[in-house]
């Protein structure tokens, strides 16, 4: 197990190098100049050239990439061109918001998607099955930005049940002092249940919006995996022994059907941790996705490069944890 983990971590190095090269190349293909964006269209060519020289943008692209790579190898992701804040400090500030949103969205997807898939498989070709699969198809097909705006209009504007944006209300934000950056955890350890309620109310709409696609995918994958498992001989044997159907489904079938589900959950969770740009933008959520999107608009190269490399690292790390979980779900799988 230890050798397998070490080998996967070593394989992470060329992956990150390749991602850094691709991001650097595509970012410099985007029209626009950070110096012009920073100084404005009315800036003189001399002022633009001086700023480009100070930021190192007048150097050949290979030298700029090697400079970025050298900083990356020393765990220095650079400094934002526009704010002057180190990228690592920005990530420490924004990643907890993305992590909280991703965890809540994935919990919603798991709590609804897995039971829906199991029920659809058990009730194959029934009305429940057809409704479940139609709903999952709708969830995958529905544009996230449209759903987010619809939920804001319905629950925040018309009904006024939930706040439309932000991570915490203004009034609650004055008295609440975050410690770790994970607002839910901070409110719990401080015993500030008023702030906790306010934080959770701000989480509902973006989390529900973000959970729709993973929920639909998990439901469909769970149904497919369960149908395959339910047709196996050992399931018929379990039923012939007189075991209750709930025991057959829950203990024998579901556990063996979880391998593909866990794989999809890992992929989807890694994607969510990358920051959902549309969701975070619609709900003004101060996370990684909206931050990288702002960096793209401003041609802030260090923000985009450092942010994408961090996202790639988290994605690969999550998939490593998923691979390791296979051995616990299926004892036949061994890592040597």
C-alpha positions as CSV (number, residue, x, y, z in Angstrom):
1,X,0.0,0.0,0.0
2,X,2.8,2.4,0.9
3,X,4.7,1.8,-2.3
4,X,1.5,2.3,-4.3
5,X,0.8,5.6,-2.7
6,X,4.4,6.7,-3.2
7,X,4.3,5.7,-6.9
8,X,1.0,7.6,-7.4
9,X,2.5,10.7,-5.8
10,X,5.6,10.5,-8.0
11,X,3.3,10.2,-11.0
12,X,1.7,13.4,-9.9
13,X,4.8,15.4,-10.8
14,X,4.7,15.0,-14.6
15,X,0.9,15.5,-14.5
16,X,1.3,18.9,-12.8
17,X,4.1,19.8,-15.2
18,X,2.0,19.0,-18.2
19,X,-1.0,20.9,-16.8
20,X,1.2,23.9,-16.0
21,X,2.6,23.9,-19.6
22,X,-0.9,23.7,-21.1
23,X,-2.3,26.4,-18.9
24,X,0.7,28.7,-19.6
25,X,0.4,28.2,-23.3
26,X,-3.4,28.6,-23.6
27,X,-3.3,31.6,-21.3
28,X,-0.8,33.5,-23.5
29,X,-2.9,32.7,-26.6
30,X,-5.8,34.7,-25.1
31,X,-5.9,38.2,-26.7
32,X,-5.0,41.0,-24.3
33,X,-2.1,42.4,-22.3
34,X,-2.1,42.6,-18.5
35,X,-0.1,45.8,-18.6
36,X,-2.7,47.5,-20.8
37,X,-5.6,46.1,-18.7
38,X,-3.9,47.4,-15.5
39,X,-3.0,50.9,-16.8
40,X,-6.0,51.4,-19.1
41,X,-6.4,52.0,-22.8
42,X,-5.2,55.6,-22.5
43,X,-1.8,54.7,-21.1
44,X,1.2,55.7,-23.1
45,X,3.3,53.0,-24.9
46,X,6.3,54.0,-22.7
47,X,4.3,53.4,-19.5
48,X,3.0,50.1,-20.8
49,X,6.5,48.9,-21.8
50,X,7.9,49.9,-18.4
51,X,5.2,48.0,-16.6
52,X,5.7,44.9,-18.8
53,X,9.4,45.0,-18.0
54,X,8.7,45.3,-14.3
55,X,6.4,42.3,-14.5
56,X,8.7,40.3,-16.7
57,X,6.2,40.1,-19.6
58,X,8.7,41.4,-22.1
59,X,10.8,38.3,-21.8
60,X,10.5,35.4,-24.3
61,X,7.7,32.9,-23.4
62,X,10.1,30.0,-22.7
63,X,11.9,32.1,-20.1
64,X,8.6,33.2,-18.6
65,X,7.5,29.6,-18.3
66,X,10.9,28.5,-16.8
67,X,10.5,31.3,-14.2
68,X,7.0,30.1,-13.4
69,X,8.2,26.5,-13.2
70,X,11.1,27.4,-10.9
71,X,8.7,29.2,-8.5
72,X,6.3,26.3,-8.7
73,X,9.0,23.8,-7.7
74,X,9.8,26.0,-4.7
75,X,6.1,26.0,-3.7
76,X,5.7,29.6,-4.7
77,X,2.7,30.2,-6.9
78,X,3.5,33.8,-7.5
79,X,1.7,37.1,-6.7
80,X,-1.4,38.5,-8.3
81,X,-0.6,41.3,-10.8
82,X,-3.6,43.4,-9.8
83,X,-3.9,42.9,-6.0
84,X,-0.3,42.2,-5.1
85,X,-1.5,39.4,-2.8
86,X,0.5,36.1,-2.9
87,X,-1.5,33.3,-4.7
88,X,-1.1,30.9,-1.8
89,X,-2.7,33.5,0.6
90,X,-5.6,33.9,-1.8
91,X,-6.0,30.1,-2.0
92,X,-6.0,29.8,1.8
93,X,-8.7,32.5,2.0
94,X,-10.9,31.2,-0.8
95,X,-10.5,27.4,-0.8
96,X,-12.5,26.8,2.5
97,X,-15.5,28.5,0.9
98,X,-15.3,26.2,-2.2
99,X,-14.7,23.1,0.0
100,X,-17.7,23.8,2.2
101,X,-19.9,24.4,-0.9
102,X,-18.6,21.2,-2.6
103,X,-19.1,19.0,0.5
104,X,-22.7,20.2,1.1
105,X,-23.5,19.8,-2.6
106,X,-22.0,16.3,-2.7
107,X,-23.9,15.3,0.5
108,X,-27.1,16.3,-1.2
109,X,-26.2,14.4,-4.3
110,X,-25.3,11.3,-2.3
111,X,-28.3,11.3,0.1
112,X,-30.7,11.7,-2.8
113,X,-28.9,10.0,-5.7
114,X,-28.0,6.7,-4.2
115,X,-31.5,5.9,-2.8
116,X,-33.0,7.1,-6.1
117,X,-30.8,4.8,-8.1
118,X,-31.4,1.8,-5.8
119,X,-35.2,2.2,-5.9
120,X,-35.1,2.6,-9.6
121,X,-33.1,-0.6,-10.0
122,X,-35.4,-2.6,-7.6
123,X,-38.5,-1.2,-9.4
124,X,-37.1,-1.7,-12.9
125,X,-39.4,-0.5,-15.7
126,X,-42.0,0.7,-13.2
127,X,-43.4,4.2,-13.0
128,X,-41.0,5.0,-10.2
129,X,-38.1,3.9,-12.4
130,X,-39.2,6.0,-15.4
131,X,-39.8,9.1,-13.2
132,X,-36.4,8.7,-11.6
133,X,-34.5,8.4,-14.8
134,X,-36.5,11.2,-16.4
135,X,-35.6,13.4,-13.5
136,X,-31.9,12.5,-13.7
137,X,-31.9,13.2,-17.4
138,X,-33.5,16.6,-16.7
139,X,-30.9,17.3,-14.0
140,X,-28.0,16.6,-16.3
141,X,-29.5,18.6,-19.1
142,X,-30.6,21.6,-17.2
143,X,-28.2,24.6,-17.5
144,X,-26.7,25.5,-14.1
145,X,-26.9,29.2,-14.6
146,X,-30.6,29.0,-15.6
147,X,-31.5,26.8,-12.5
148,X,-29.5,29.1,-10.2
149,X,-31.3,32.3,-11.4
150,X,-34.6,30.5,-11.2
151,X,-34.0,29.4,-7.6
152,X,-32.9,33.0,-6.7
153,X,-36.0,34.5,-8.3
154,X,-38.3,32.0,-6.6
155,X,-36.9,31.5,-3.1
156,X,-35.0,34.8,-2.6
157,X,-37.0,37.4,-4.6
158,X,-40.6,36.2,-4.5
159,X,-40.9,34.1,-1.4
160,X,-37.9,35.7,0.5
161,X,-37.2,32.5,2.3
162,X,-33.5,32.4,1.6
163,X,-30.7,35.0,0.9
164,X,-29.8,35.4,-2.8
165,X,-26.0,35.6,-2.5
166,X,-23.0,35.8,-0.3
167,X,-21.6,33.4,2.3
168,X,-22.9,35.2,5.4
169,X,-25.3,38.1,6.1
170,X,-23.9,41.5,6.8
171,X,-25.4,41.7,10.3
172,X,-24.1,38.3,11.2
173,X,-20.8,39.0,9.6
174,X,-20.1,41.8,12.0
175,X,-20.2,39.7,15.1
176,X,-18.9,36.4,13.6
177,X,-15.1,36.0,13.7
178,X,-13.9,33.0,11.5
179,X,-10.9,31.1,12.8
180,X,-10.1,28.4,10.2
181,X,-12.1,29.9,7.2
182,X,-14.5,27.0,7.3
183,X,-17.5,28.9,8.5
184,X,-19.7,26.0,9.6
185,X,-16.9,24.5,11.7
186,X,-16.0,27.9,13.1
187,X,-19.6,28.6,14.1
188,X,-19.9,25.2,15.8
189,X,-16.7,25.5,17.9
190,X,-17.7,29.0,18.9
191,X,-21.2,27.9,19.8
192,X,-22.6,30.7,17.7
193,X,-25.8,29.1,16.5
194,X,-27.3,32.3,15.2
195,X,-24.3,32.7,12.8
196,X,-24.5,29.0,12.0
197,X,-28.2,29.3,10.9
198,X,-27.3,32.3,8.8
199,X,-24.4,30.5,7.1
200,X,-26.5,27.4,6.4
201,X,-29.3,29.6,4.9
202,X,-26.7,31.1,2.5
203,X,-25.5,27.6,1.5
204,X,-28.9,26.2,0.5
205,X,-29.4,27.7,-2.9
206,X,-25.8,27.4,-4.3
207,X,-25.5,23.9,-2.9
208,X,-28.8,22.7,-4.4
209,X,-27.8,24.3,-7.7
210,X,-24.4,22.7,-7.7
211,X,-25.7,19.3,-6.7
212,X,-28.1,18.7,-9.6
213,X,-25.6,17.3,-12.1
214,X,-23.7,15.0,-9.6
215,X,-27.1,13.9,-8.2
216,X,-28.4,12.9,-11.6
217,X,-25.1,11.1,-12.6
218,X,-24.9,9.2,-9.3
219,X,-28.6,8.1,-9.6
220,X,-28.0,6.7,-13.1
221,X,-24.7,5.0,-12.3
222,X,-26.2,3.5,-9.1
223,X,-29.2,2.1,-11.0
224,X,-26.9,0.6,-13.7
225,X,-24.6,-1.0,-11.1
226,X,-27.5,-2.3,-9.1
227,X,-29.1,-3.9,-12.1
228,X,-25.9,-5.7,-12.9
229,X,-25.4,-6.9,-9.4
230,X,-29.0,-8.0,-8.9
231,X,-28.7,-10.4,-11.8
232,X,-25.8,-12.3,-10.2
233,X,-26.1,-15.8,-8.9
234,X,-25.2,-15.0,-5.3
235,X,-28.2,-12.6,-5.1
236,X,-30.5,-15.4,-6.2
237,X,-28.8,-17.6,-3.6
238,X,-29.3,-15.1,-0.9
239,X,-33.0,-14.8,-1.8
240,X,-33.4,-18.6,-1.9
241,X,-32.1,-18.8,1.6
242,X,-35.1,-16.7,2.8
243,X,-33.2,-13.5,3.5
244,X,-35.4,-10.4,3.7
245,X,-35.3,-8.3,0.6
246,X,-34.0,-5.3,2.5
247,X,-31.0,-7.4,3.7
248,X,-30.4,-8.7,0.2
249,X,-30.4,-5.2,-1.3
250,X,-28.6,-3.4,1.5
251,X,-26.0,-5.9,2.6
252,X,-25.2,-8.0,-0.5
253,X,-26.2,-6.0,-3.6
254,X,-25.5,-2.3,-2.7
255,X,-22.0,-2.9,-1.3
256,X,-20.8,-4.7,-4.5
257,X,-22.5,-2.1,-6.6
258,X,-20.6,0.8,-5.0
259,X,-17.3,0.6,-6.9
260,X,-18.5,2.4,-10.0
261,X,-20.5,4.8,-7.8
262,X,-17.4,5.7,-5.7
263,X,-15.4,6.3,-8.9
264,X,-18.0,8.7,-10.2
265,X,-18.3,10.4,-6.8
266,X,-14.6,10.9,-6.7
267,X,-14.5,12.4,-10.2
268,X,-17.5,14.7,-9.5
269,X,-16.2,15.8,-6.1
270,X,-12.8,16.6,-7.7
271,X,-14.6,18.7,-10.2
272,X,-16.6,20.5,-7.5
273,X,-13.4,21.3,-5.6
274,X,-12.1,23.0,-8.7
275,X,-14.7,25.6,-8.1
276,X,-18.0,25.9,-10.0
277,X,-17.5,29.1,-11.9
278,X,-21.1,29.6,-12.9
279,X,-22.6,28.8,-9.5
280,X,-20.0,30.9,-7.6
281,X,-20.6,33.8,-10.0
282,X,-24.4,33.7,-9.8
283,X,-24.4,33.5,-6.0
284,X,-21.4,35.8,-5.4
285,X,-19.7,32.9,-3.6
286,X,-16.1,33.9,-2.8
287,X,-14.5,30.6,-3.9
288,X,-11.8,29.3,-6.2
289,X,-13.9,29.2,-9.3
290,X,-15.0,32.9,-9.3
291,X,-11.5,33.9,-8.4
292,X,-9.9,32.1,-11.3
293,X,-12.7,33.5,-13.6
294,X,-11.8,37.0,-12.5
295,X,-8.2,36.3,-13.2
296,X,-9.0,35.2,-16.7
297,X,-11.0,38.4,-17.4
298,X,-8.2,40.6,-16.0
299,X,-5.4,38.6,-17.7
300,X,-3.9,38.0,-14.3
301,X,-1.5,35.2,-15.3
302,X,-0.3,34.2,-11.9
303,X,-3.8,33.9,-10.5
304,X,-4.9,31.6,-13.4
305,X,-1.7,29.5,-13.5
306,X,-1.5,29.1,-9.7
307,X,-5.2,28.5,-9.3
308,X,-5.4,25.8,-12.0
309,X,-2.3,24.0,-10.7
310,X,-3.8,23.9,-7.2
311,X,-7.1,22.6,-8.6
312,X,-5.3,19.9,-10.6
313,X,-3.4,18.8,-7.5
314,X,-6.6,18.5,-5.5
315,X,-8.3,16.6,-8.3
316,X,-5.5,14.0,-8.5
317,X,-5.4,13.8,-4.7
318,X,-9.1,13.0,-4.5
319,X,-8.8,10.4,-7.2
320,X,-5.9,8.8,-5.2
321,X,-8.2,8.5,-2.2
322,X,-10.9,7.0,-4.3
323,X,-8.5,4.4,-5.6
324,X,-7.4,3.5,-2.1
325,X,-11.1,3.1,-1.0
326,X,-11.5,0.3,-3.5
327,X,-9.6,-2.1,-1.2
328,X,-12.0,-1.4,1.6
329,X,-15.1,-2.0,-0.6
330,X,-13.8,-5.1,-2.3
331,X,-11.3,-7.3,-0.3
332,X,-10.2,-8.9,-3.6
333,X,-8.5,-5.7,-4.7
334,X,-4.9,-5.4,-3.3
335,X,-2.3,-2.8,-4.0
336,X,1.2,-4.1,-4.2
